[in-house]
Amino acid sequence: MKHRKEEDDLYRRFARKREEEDRKIQSEFENEWERELQRLTHKFEKELATSKRNREEHSLLTLRHEQQKEDLEKNMTLRRSKKKESITRKMLEHERYETAALVDRQSSEMLELISARRSEYMQNESIFLDDEFSEGTIPLEYPLVAPAPQPPAVSKFQIYTDPIEFEDVDRIAISVAQEDQKTFTDLVRQLVGRCTTDIEKARTIFRWITVKNLNAMHFDDDLRGDTPMGLLRGIKYGTESYHVLFKRLCSYAGLHCVVIKGYSKSAGYQPGVKFQDSRFRNSWNAVYVAGAWRFVQCNWGARHLVNAKEAPKTGRGKNDSLRYEYDDHYFLTDPREFIYEFFPLQEEWQLLKRPITLREFENLPFVRSLFFRYGLHFADEGYGAVVFTDDTGAATVRITMPTDMQSCLIFHYNLKFYDSDEDSYDGVSLKRFVMQSVVGNIVAFRVHAPCSGAFLLDIFANAVTPQEYLTGEPMKFKSVCKFKICCEELQTVMVPLPDCASGEWGPTKATRLFGLIPITHQDPLIFAGRSLDLQFRMSRPLTDFMATLHKNGIEEKKLSKYVSHNVMDDIVTFIITFPEEGQYGLDIYTRELGTIMHSSHHHQQLHNSSGSSSGEKHLLTHCCKYLINSSKRN
């Protein structure tokens, strides 16, 4: 209650100061208006007196006077609102600072109170314990004083491997968020009353903040500044951030927590950008749990469902919590992952054994939380945020997938010019200057710049089972990393890849989706002579095959007669002859026995009317593509 009163007083002071400033601006401008009006009127009267007694001239002067008055009013109104805006901004800065200082002080008072009560309780308990029994039964003491920042000895994965472990605690947070509490004491009691560890306490507070969509909360506007307006007025007025609120709740739960300030690779950031001014400034938390300081970023953890139609229908019982989407990556994030997106102004709060510099931070690859969630890492050492091409304009980014994700991770990419939204060059999509391929557990993106300059390569991924891929809804790909590709000079002219179905090259996709195993050609790129036989073995029955050949500058229809296929038992063979030398793309399509595909589907599909006696059309799904260089010498 003492804290509540202090805060009420602070907000009353804020309100008074705002009113005072308002009145000051108002009277300043009223005085100025009087002076300027007098000056104009005086000038007008003088002109009237000296002008000839001509009625026309009089009315012209009057008109001009009215116009000048109007302009003055417009100009002053504009200036007043600008001044008001700048003063409000300055005041808000000051109010944020004062609120943070108040929360700081109140948090340490609360922690002292709690630790005093805790030791009192421990002493009372120990009276009732047998002497020989007392060893080891008293729980490990939570530190009374906040320890100095140190890298954690235990990683997040060793604390918990799956958020499902917090299912019960998360449920508490979700149900508490449905109500509004009158005091922080009530709120924290409801959140942590049933928690058994400090980790669970931090978790319920984190989940409560991510569930309670504080930005969309409705506050009554008719509440005057001198009424206690509810717990979250700081959020409403913009004087308190999620991070200050998280710290406050942690202290009420007896947990040490700090607000850390620094730079983040947040909205609007592109790889290669330098951090120099107040742009990209951010704050986040570290909370002391499980014997170490650990990062929490509530703001980035709260990923609210944007449009209502995505929210699952109510009445789904247990799965109702789907509506409360959040990003688990930002709870107790490991320092070596956190450093990719957040750089603290105080080096010791990197919590790394070997801290990095701001320049090194700028040059770290730009990765998103999904990159870590899927367990990805870069196949080659030393990638920076900016990748330079060789003199042929080529650069490759290679990403390693964990073995258990190989069968379900699907990648996708986009290439555009770095400084504009233009994604085509000379009328050809820039996508055709990137070759994506999967070999084993490595996905590679080989970029060939069509001209010198800077490009932005965005790499997306999604985890779906082959079944979901073949029958599911259109897929939402999310960005996992972005690179700035710089081509300083170009010795050779790059031609685009043949215009095949989009996506990865090579037979890995055919194996993943349809169990088609390549016998003759495992690599995405084939060097061939004037003809080529491609063979696959079916590990399950497939029906209807089809292949199409593509070459820059030749119509697809003209190439159809050069491709055929035959099926013998479980072996399918594609026979291709090449009408001339050069680079070709080969698309292969098929479908499972007895599958009916929906035509609203998201895969590249072809209607195949041949081979069915009734002439009905079947939809075939793209299963893979090859890049073939044909020359007489091969």
Secondary structure, DSSP 8 states (H G I E B T S, - for coil): -HHHHHHHHHHHHHHHHHHHHHHHHHHHHHHHHHHHHHHHHHHHHHHHHHS-S-HHHHHHHHHHHHHHHHHHHHHHHHHHHHHHHHHHHHHHHHHHHHHHHHHHHHHHHHHHHHHHHHHHHHHHHHHTS-TTT-TTTS-----SS-------SS-HHHH-S-GGGGHHHHHHHHHHHTS--SSHHHHHHHHHTT--SHHHHHHHHHHHHHHS-GGG----TT--TTS---TTHHHHHTSS-HHHHHHHHHHHTT--EEEEEEEE--TT--TT----SSTTEEEEEEEEETTEEEEE-HHHH----SSGGGS--S--GGGGGGGS---GGGEEE-HHHHTTTEEESSGGGG--SS---HHHHHHS-EE-HHHHHTT-EESSTT--SEEE--TTSEEEEEEE--GGGTTTEEEEEEEEETTSS--EETTEEGGGGEEEEEETTEEEEEEE-SSSEEEEEEEEEEE--HHHHHHS-----EEEEEEEEEE---SS---------SS-BBTHHHHHHH-EEESS--SSEEEE-SEEEEEEEESS-EEEEEEEEEBTTB-HHHHGGGEEEEEETTEEEEEEE-SSSEEEEEEEEEEETT----TT-SS-EEEE-TT-TT---EEEEEEEEEEEEE-TT-
